[in-house]
Amino acid sequence: MTDEIYDLVVVGGGPAGIAAANAAWQQGLRRVLVVERDQELGGILNQCIHNGFGLHRFGEQLTGPEYAERFEDLLAQTGCEVRLDTMVLAVEPGPAADGGLPVHAVHTASTKDGYQIVRAHAVVLAMGCRERTRGAISIPGTRPAGVYTAGAAQRYINMEGYMVGKRVLILGSGDIGLIMARRMTLEGAKVLACVELMPYSGGLTRNIVQCLNDFDIPLYLSHTIVDIKGHDRVEQAVVAQIGPDRKPVPGTEMTFDVDTILLSVGLIPENELTRQAGIPMDPHTKGAVVYENMETQAPGIFACGNVVQVHDLVDFVSEEAERAGASAAAYVQVGAETAAPTVELSAGSDVGYTVPQRMRLVPGETSSVSFRVRRPLGKSRIVVTCDGQEVKSFRRQRMAPGEMEHIKLAADDLAPYAGRTVEVRAEEVEA
């Protein structure tokens, strides 16, 4: 155990961790440590060499590495300490201290320093997310080589220089899968189709247009892989239509001769550390339950980015992370939030979840609430209610599950409903 007590330890050096550390420094913290298990900062952005990043943040299109570099340059101008190639094994919340802040223990291991316990008054969890694998969705068939998650294939091609296949089928229409359809095509492979279980795509509209339509790659909605054939290497993938009961429709099978299958079937927040710390989790987001300032139910431990909810744009990851970093700084400098009435936020009809799940009603404060809808909606209203009484509403021309929605809620508007549950729902309106 080291003797030094840091103001803040940030777990993860991807876009969320970098933005949180930089924000905490800008707010006055001077003993800030970023712990990253990889050998360089940047996280998943390092393998995302396509453009489209930074439109909201910088007003221009950047590649993933360029976007990461912008924040790394900001971090380099601070005095934040960075430890690379260091794995965090556990985060142990400290007990409440009489007249002072708790001290949390962050257990780390590295080849350079071995096993260490780093202590800090505040912790920001920014571990990101991981991909669901074939085992998570139980595709039947043999288990030959040539089945990759889309992110793994992306790393092989963009960072390691390996071509993973020549005839490709992609299962799932999440953004990574759509982008890899284009990337594989540009590298000379033949992408035969993108197959999606749901009756709508899970990716951004711009990616459907730029990555599939522009390259004449068909998208089969309400379809899935029902069999994989091959011994040493994938030889065929059998695809069938899915009925309303989510079961394959007999007689609709299509056989594709392929040597590679890419899986883009969802992302899961990397929350093993969060669960081990005993922090309450949201079963819908698979992330921690957080307040409006991104603090978890463990005082002094904050969470942000894809470890809280899977984002569609990294610009919003940075924004959320800066809120967490600034809040951590305020916690260390001022102490725990003063007692304030709260409301619970819940997801109503056609809304999958809300982040945050709880809001402190500090007079004059306005909080950002993000969520995803459960199905594509045309001209719509986002309605905030409590016990059937409408509190606030927001108009939208369209909404889709692949695109996060954001609304602003003022504490003063919610003050009459303190101690109660406020529901956020979506409803279509007549054109």
Solvent accessible surface area in square Angstrom, and as a share of the most:
residue,aa,sasa,rsa
1,M,142,0.63
2,T,33,0.19
3,D,132,0.68
4,E,85,0.38
5,I,44,0.22
6,Y,9,0.03
7,D,10,0.05
8,L,0,0.00
9,V,0,0.00
10,V,0,0.00
11,V,6,0.04
12,G,11,0.10
13,G,0,0.00
14,G,12,0.11
15,P,20,0.12
16,A,9,0.07
17,G,0,0.00
18,I,0,0.00
19,A,0,0.00
20,A,0,0.00
21,A,0,0.00
22,N,12,0.06
23,A,12,0.09
24,A,0,0.00
25,W,43,0.15
26,Q,114,0.51
27,Q,99,0.44
28,G,36,0.34
29,L,5,0.02
30,R,133,0.49
31,R,108,0.40
32,V,3,0.02
33,L,0,0.00
34,V,0,0.00
35,V,2,0.01
36,E,14,0.06
37,R,135,0.49
38,D,55,0.29
39,Q,136,0.61
40,E,82,0.37
41,L,26,0.13
42,G,0,0.00
43,G,28,0.27
44,I,97,0.49
45,L,3,0.01
46,N,28,0.14
47,Q,9,0.04
48,C,14,0.08
49,I,68,0.34
50,H,34,0.15
51,N,81,0.42
52,G,9,0.09
53,F,29,0.12
54,G,0,0.00
55,L,73,0.36
56,H,121,0.54
57,R,89,0.32
58,F,65,0.27
59,G,63,0.61
60,E,76,0.34
61,Q,104,0.46
62,L,9,0.05
63,T,35,0.20
64,G,0,0.00
65,P,48,0.30
66,E,80,0.36
67,Y,0,0.00
68,A,3,0.02
69,E,99,0.44
70,R,84,0.31
71,F,2,0.01
72,E,51,0.23
73,D,75,0.39
74,L,67,0.33
75,L,8,0.04
76,A,84,0.65
77,Q,145,0.65
78,T,19,0.11
79,G,49,0.47
80,C,17,0.10
81,E,68,0.31
82,V,54,0.31
83,R,43,0.16
84,L,70,0.35
85,D,64,0.33
86,T,7,0.04
87,M,87,0.39
88,V,12,0.07
89,L,85,0.42
90,A,31,0.24
91,V,4,0.02
92,E,93,0.42
93,P,45,0.28
94,G,16,0.16
95,P,115,0.72
96,A,96,0.75
97,A,46,0.36
98,D,153,0.79
99,G,95,0.92
100,G,44,0.42
101,L,37,0.18
102,P,15,0.09
103,V,50,0.29
104,H,2,0.01
105,A,15,0.12
106,V,0,0.00
107,H,30,0.13
108,T,3,0.02
109,A,32,0.25
110,S,21,0.13
111,T,133,0.78
112,K,179,0.76
113,D,66,0.34
114,G,34,0.33
115,Y,130,0.50
116,Q,42,0.19
117,I,29,0.15
118,V,0,0.00
119,R,58,0.21
120,A,0,0.00
121,H,36,0.16
122,A,0,0.00
123,V,0,0.00
124,V,0,0.00
125,L,1,0.00
126,A,6,0.04
127,M,35,0.16
128,G,23,0.22
129,C,37,0.22
130,R,93,0.34
131,E,37,0.17
132,R,82,0.30
133,T,71,0.42
134,R,18,0.07
135,G,56,0.53
136,A,54,0.42
137,I,49,0.25
138,S,88,0.57
139,I,16,0.08
140,P,73,0.46
141,G,40,0.38
142,T,69,0.40
143,R,183,0.67
144,P,13,0.08
145,A,58,0.45
146,G,4,0.04
147,V,35,0.20
148,Y,49,0.19
149,T,21,0.12
150,A,0,0.00
151,G,8,0.08
152,A,39,0.30
153,A,0,0.00
154,Q,4,0.02
155,R,96,0.35
156,Y,89,0.34
157,I,16,0.08
158,N,29,0.15
159,M,69,0.31
160,E,82,0.37
161,G,65,0.62
162,Y,138,0.52
163,M,81,0.36
164,V,9,0.05
165,G,8,0.08
166,K,148,0.63
167,R,105,0.38
168,V,0,0.00
169,L,0,0.00
170,I,0,0.00
171,L,6,0.03
172,G,6,0.05
173,S,0,0.00
174,G,22,0.21
175,D,35,0.18
176,I,44,0.22
177,G,0,0.00
178,L,0,0.00
179,I,17,0.09
180,M,0,0.00
181,A,0,0.00
182,R,42,0.15
183,R,48,0.18
184,M,0,0.00
185,T,43,0.25
186,L,112,0.56
187,E,78,0.35
188,G,67,0.65
189,A,8,0.06
190,K,121,0.51
191,V,7,0.04
192,L,31,0.15
193,A,0,0.00
194,C,0,0.00
195,V,0,0.00
196,E,16,0.07
197,L,69,0.34
198,M,49,0.22
199,P,84,0.53
200,Y,42,0.16
201,S,15,0.10
202,G,35,0.34
203,G,6,0.06
204,L,15,0.07
205,T,62,0.36
206,R,83,0.30
207,N,10,0.05
208,I,35,0.18
209,V,66,0.38
210,Q,82,0.36
211,C,0,0.00
212,L,1,0.00
213,N,88,0.45
214,D,94,0.49
215,F,67,0.28
216,D,130,0.67
217,I,10,0.05
218,P,57,0.36
219,L,52,0.26
220,Y,63,0.24
221,L,66,0.33
222,S,28,0.18
223,H,27,0.12
224,T,24,0.14
225,I,6,0.03
226,V,34,0.19
227,D,39,0.20
228,I,1,0.00
229,K,88,0.37
230,G,12,0.12
231,H,154,0.69
232,D,112,0.58
233,R,84,0.31
234,V,3,0.02
235,E,102,0.46
236,Q,57,0.25
237,A,0,0.00
238,V,15,0.08
239,V,0,0.00
240,A,0,0.00
241,Q,76,0.34
242,I,12,0.06
243,G,12,0.12
244,P,149,0.94
245,D,92,0.47
246,R,141,0.52
247,K,132,0.56
248,P,68,0.42
249,V,52,0.30
250,P,116,0.73
251,G,75,0.72
252,T,40,0.23
253,E,89,0.40
254,M,59,0.26
255,T,77,0.45
256,F,23,0.10
257,D,78,0.40
258,V,6,0.03
259,D,38,0.20
260,T,0,0.00
261,I,0,0.00
262,L,0,0.00
263,L,3,0.01
264,S,12,0.08
265,V,29,0.17
266,G,36,0.34
267,L,58,0.29
268,I,50,0.25
269,P,3,0.02
270,E,32,0.14
271,N,2,0.01
272,E,64,0.29
273,L,21,0.11
274,T,1,0.01
275,R,119,0.44
276,Q,121,0.54
277,A,17,0.13
278,G,61,0.59
279,I,6,0.03
280,P,66,0.42
281,M,50,0.22
282,D,12,0.06
283,P,97,0.61
284,H,117,0.52
285,T,11,0.06
286,K,106,0.45
287,G,0,0.00
288,A,1,0.01
289,V,21,0.12
290,V,0,0.00
291,Y,32,0.12
292,E,24,0.11
293,N,17,0.09
294,M,0,0.00
295,E,9,0.04
296,T,2,0.01
297,Q,47,0.21
298,A,14,0.11
299,P,79,0.50
300,G,0,0.00
301,I,0,0.00
302,F,1,0.00
303,A,1,0.01
304,C,0,0.00
305,G,0,0.00
306,N,33,0.17
307,V,0,0.00
308,V,0,0.00
309,Q,2,0.01
310,V,35,0.20
311,H,18,0.08
312,D,25,0.13
313,L,24,0.12
314,V,16,0.09
315,D,7,0.04
316,F,35,0.15
317,V,7,0.04
318,S,0,0.00
319,E,81,0.36
320,E,8,0.03
321,A,0,0.00
322,E,40,0.18
323,R,65,0.24
324,A,0,0.00
325,G,0,0.00
326,A,33,0.26
327,S,18,0.12
328,A,0,0.00
329,A,0,0.00
330,A,48,0.37
331,Y,10,0.04
332,V,26,0.15
333,Q,96,0.43
334,V,125,0.72
335,G,20,0.19
336,A,66,0.51
337,E,79,0.35
338,T,111,0.64
339,A,112,0.87
340,A,27,0.21
341,P,75,0.47
342,T,47,0.27
343,V,1,0.00
344,E,70,0.31
345,L,11,0.05
346,S,40,0.26
347,A,40,0.31
348,G,12,0.11
349,S,67,0.43
350,D,29,0.15
351,V,1,0.00
352,G,15,0.15
353,Y,24,0.09
354,T,5,0.03
355,V,3,0.02
356,P,0,0.00
357,Q,15,0.07
358,R,76,0.28
359,M,1,0.00
360,R,29,0.10
361,L,6,0.03
362,V,50,0.28
363,P,112,0.70
364,G,64,0.61
365,E,95,0.43
366,T,79,0.46
367,S,10,0.07
368,S,15,0.10
369,V,0,0.00
370,S,8,0.05
371,F,0,0.00
372,R,44,0.16
373,V,4,0.02
374,R,133,0.48
375,R,102,0.37
376,P,62,0.39
377,L,7,0.04
378,G,31,0.30
379,K,83,0.35
380,S,0,0.00
381,R,43,0.16
382,I,0,0.00
383,V,0,0.00
384,V,0,0.00
385,T,10,0.06
386,C,1,0.01
387,D,116,0.60
388,G,77,0.74
389,Q,105,0.47
390,E,85,0.38
391,V,29,0.17
392,K,81,0.34
393,S,46,0.29
394,F,39,0.16
395,R,156,0.57
396,R,62,0.23
397,Q,135,0.60
398,R,115,0.42
399,M,3,0.01
400,A,14,0.11
401,P,20,0.13
402,G,3,0.03
403,E,36,0.16
404,M,12,0.05
405,E,19,0.08
406,H,58,0.26
407,I,4,0.02
408,K,119,0.51
409,L,3,0.01
410,A,30,0.23
411,A,3,0.03
412,D,83,0.43
413,D,58,0.30
414,L,0,0.00
415,A,53,0.41
416,P,93,0.59
417,Y,18,0.07
418,A,40,0.31
419,G,70,0.67
420,R,97,0.35
421,T,68,0.40
422,V,0,0.00
423,E,61,0.27
424,V,0,0.00
425,R,63,0.23
426,A,2,0.01
427,E,50,0.23
428,E,88,0.39
429,V,41,0.24
430,E,167,0.75
431,A,127,0.98
